[in-house]
Amino acid sequence: MENDYLVQKKPFSALFVFALPIIIGNLFQQAYTMADSAVVGRFVSEKALAAVGASYSLTNIFICIAIGGGIGASVIVSRYYGAKQYDKMKTAVFTSFISFLLISLLLAAFGLLFSKKIMILLNTPADVLDMAIVYLNIYFLGLPFLFMYNVLSAMFNALGKSRIPLYFLIFSSVFNIALDVIFVTQFDMGVAGVAWATLIAQGISVVLSCIVLIRELRKLECGHKKLFDKTELLTMTKIALPSILQQSTVSIGMMLVQSVVNSFGSEALAGFSGAMRVESICIVPMMGIGNAVSSYTAQNIGARKEDRVVEGYHVSNKMVIACAVAICLILELFNRQIISLFLGADGTEVAMSTGENYLTFMGWFFCLIGFKMTVDGLLRGAGDMKMFTIANLVNLFIRVAVSVSFAPRFGIQVIWYAVPIGWLVNWIISFLQYRTGKWRTIFTLKEVG
């Protein structure tokens, strides 16, 4: 079958062909928030940028819940697909759809009820608080679309069709940017305009993606299938919860650290917000490679080809190094120009220097998160979740503890010193677990079925 390339082609070719559409797609997905920040920063005000930035760390947690949960479900679907058990695979797909829709509705209701209290707890500057709440409330209305899109993308990836969600992401991202500009510059809707633009673009993309996925599933012949299976849900949950934790670690840390950044005022917050948008773009290739390793590992274990997993892991680290070198060169040479894209000509010196300092420091360390993502992806794809979970919790603890303890005393720069330290410790713990070899046998097809 044409989609068996993850278990048939040479590891580099398989991972590259699979990861590239994921990376490009995630870049376009990040374009949603990049466009929101750039449009309000340049056409509304620096405070509007700070408001969207203050919301970002919270909204990104929900994005990571959706992505992490989707990855967890896709591991099970990939296993069944690799083993050609299409009836169980379809049951797993439908079970994930129903579960994620219900979860997204509950989280949306929670967000709408408590958005103001959360932003106050995060020490959001008073001069941007109201705008941040407006942005958040509209975002929560569209949360079901966000969740369903990410689970749909994960299902396409599990089937080896990573190009399909890429096409929809390109469409929705371009559409979102166009709506951003129209709503802000023509209708003077401010931060509400960029929030509505995102909701509309994602909603249309979800409907189209769902239609295409159903057509793809119909091509796979199978016997009886259920629409919902509690056993499959439990199995997916065992993978999904640590995946959500891994995907959310950075974002939860960002949210907690955000409360420290907020105490330095709206100007520093604006610069930090712009820099965080850039960081989110820089992390995309690393996350894409890690997620590709996850599906690659799952399919190859499903096909009983564990030795290919090791080959793929070594290849993925070489891909990480290539990406990290390119990112470092770009950030060191063009940091001021990049930050000015968000702040415009009227950006204050505090905002500009905060953003520049963050990017020039972080540019040297993205290889660490890349190494962390690849070994985490392997462990996740194999179902080896215990040490994986511990490693990500330690990462979170380091980032928060260092920032909260030392930034108020020694300055905002301490916040970014904590980031690579957390990544490094996370990688060491996960890598040592990989070296034990337990991942080869911890999650067998018998356990899945």
Secondary structure, DSSP 8 states (H G I E B T S, - for coil): -GGGHHHHS-HHHHHHHHHHHHHHHHHHHHHHHHHHHHHHHHHT-HHHHHHHHHHHHHHHHHHHHHHHHHHHHHHHHHHHHHTT-HHHHHHHHHHHHHHHHHHHHHHHHHHHHHHHHHHHHTT--TTTHHHHHHHHHHHHHTHHHHHHHHHHHHHHHHTT-THHHHHHHHHHHHHHHHHHHIIIIIS--HHHHHHHHHHHHHHHHHHHHHHHHHHHHHTS--S---S--HHHHHHHHHHHHHHHHHHHHHHHHHHHHHHHHHTT-HHHHHHHHHHHHHHHHHHHHHHHHHHHHHHHHHHHHHTT-HHHHHHHHHHHHHHHHHHHHHHHHHHHHHHHHHHHHHH-TT--HHHHHHHHHHHHHHTT-HHHHHHHHHHHHHHHHHT--HHHHHHHHHHHHHHHHHHHHHHHHH-THHHHHHHHHHHHHHHHHHHHHHHHTGGGTSS-HHHH-
